Amino acid sequence: MILGIDLGTTYSVCSFLDENGEPQIVINTEGSRITPSVVYFESESSVIVGQAAKDNSITFPSDVISAVKNDMGIKKNYPVSYVEQCTPEVVSSFILKKIVSDANKYIAPEKPINDVIITIPAYFTDAQRVATEDAARIAGLNLIKTINEPTAAALYYATKSKLNHANILIYDLGGGTFDVTIVRIDGNDINVKSTSGISKVGGRFFDEEIVDHIQSYIEDKYDIDLEDEEYLDIYQELFSKAEKAKIQLSSQNKAVISVRGGSFKESITITREFFENIVSKLYRRTEFNVNKALKDAGLNAADLDKVILVGGSSRIPYIENHLEALLGIKPSHEVNPDEVVAMGAAIYGRQLSDNDASDGKVIHDVCSHSIGVVTIDPSSMTKINSIIIKRNSPVPTDALIPFRTASDNQKEIDISITEGEFREVSDVTIIANEKIRLPEQLAMGTRGNIRLQLDKSQLVHAFLNIPEINYEKEFTFTRSSNLTQQEVDRLTGIIADYEIG
């Protein structure tokens, strides 16, 4: 059995296929279908994950980490107690271990399950994808494959619906990320036509704006900064209250948030109008990406047959109403936006383990970012980004970068691999700067190629190819934003000794 895991910014969900091949959601040990993506470092040997960790964020804010998904692919070390190297990968690995542990207790205590499919935002970069895979390894899991969240949602919908020929737009707004993906379903073929997205947006950021509003109100009226250590427990509790108010405002015109300290007591009203002003700023950005995705797919809104909402924040009435006005089609409520991604991942796991499945859908995905190299512009003699693999190219794919040796017995060549859409090097991400060792005794002028490859998971691979001597070898490169293999191995051994609660 393979578990499908939606590793979310605010909540994570796990799914499996029952004896009838139907996707089901794992009920965690707290009796819930969703697990808060929050980690509390309780002691040198104990880590708490989920609702209990979220509750402890008020009492022990410095030892609780949340929204780690927004830090994936960033070199960062959280200053928590008890763990010397607490990176985003380590925090995510504890969440994964908790999810898989609960799944084993729920499904098959006598037969441990360790194989997983993990979903990731379509707009994740190479560094974020690698960080997610490293988190799975540190957790001691057997990661079968990653799959983009909108693609997993489309797979579930295509498998369960009766649509054999349709254009589908998937609007995926979760706790901290946004993706929009256009998918064409033709029988068993699921063809991703285009994808776009925005980093660090979603429900958690709505909560932050509500908290900032309340914090400013208290500071203006009482000259008190709630981020001071004296009031830190009140400040942390505000996030929980803001989240509840946000949910209430989906069905009510106002919500009241109480704030009480030693010298003040306030009940602050948050109106739906105020909240929708917050949401509107984000929505306008997502609307731009929706139009961009449609254009890249060569479609108009009138060509769409379905609009599927994914992610908890997508159910905000303001967003649903404005999306319907934009596209002229009412978003579908046929799938649970919190669960559809995990269930799609579970179905994908079955397909990978059962190639003979007669009803299996075949996924054809695309890359969300362009991949290139740094070159010299001959007209200005300045460094520029030269795109080699264009955004929205079908994956897997590869491309050749030709070169000639400049001297006899040249020892190496320099290469900088990039990710991004812009010409200016300062506007794109440098995945790696490498010196590639050449075979010995090559004559001056020997032709060769660097072959860049994007695999199905959109991870970059690089090969050195010298046709003249029938030579090709993959070279490993150090990603500047990710852990080294030695660090992953060491951290795997460290967290194996922690008790996960």
Secondary structure, 3 states (H helix, E strand, C coil): CEEEEECCCCEEEEEEECCCCCEEECCCCCCCCCEECEEEECCCCEEEECHHHHHHCCCCHHHEEECHHHHCCCCCCCCCCCCCCCCHHHHHHHHHHHHHHHHHHHHCCCCCCCEEEEEECCCCCHHHHHHHHHHHHHCCCEEEEEEEHHHHHHHHHHHHCCCCEEEEEEEEECCCEEEEEEEEEECCEEEEEEEEEEECCCHHHHHHHHHHHHHHHHHHHHCCCCCCHHHHHHHHHHHHHHHHHHHHCCCCCEEEEEEECCCCEEEEEEEHHHHHHHHHHHHHHHHHHHHHHHHHHCCCHHHCCEEEEECHHHHCHHHHHHHHHHHCCCCECCCCCCCHHHHHHHHHHHHHHCCCCCCCCEEECECCCCEEEEEEECCCCEEEEEEEECCCCECCEEEEEEEECCCCCCCEEEEEEEECCCCCHHHCEEEEEEEEECCCCCCCCCEEEEEEEECCCCCEEEEEEEHHHCEEEECCCCCCCCCCHHHHHHHHHHHCCCEEC
